[in-house]
């Protein structure tokens, strides 16, 4: 049973927090694609949509003239 401070009843620190943040394994990755003048300049892969959205938001603040698109990708298309 998890306590409020992130420790379990047996006193192991961090297990409660790690278990709460851990997400089930999926077959979907999230790819951020950088577009400029109709051409792909860069691609970055992320495990979660939240990570990809945060990355794209940061990049848009840094360079607002470059468009980033977030798209789901099946893992089998990335790795054999």
Secondary structure as UniProt FT lines:
FT   TURN            4..5
FT   TURN            9..10
FT   TURN            13..14
FT   HELIX           15..21
FT   STRAND          28..36
FT   TURN            37..38
FT   STRAND          39..46
FT   HELIX           49..62
FT   TURN            64..65
FT   STRAND          67..74
FT   HELIX           75..78
//
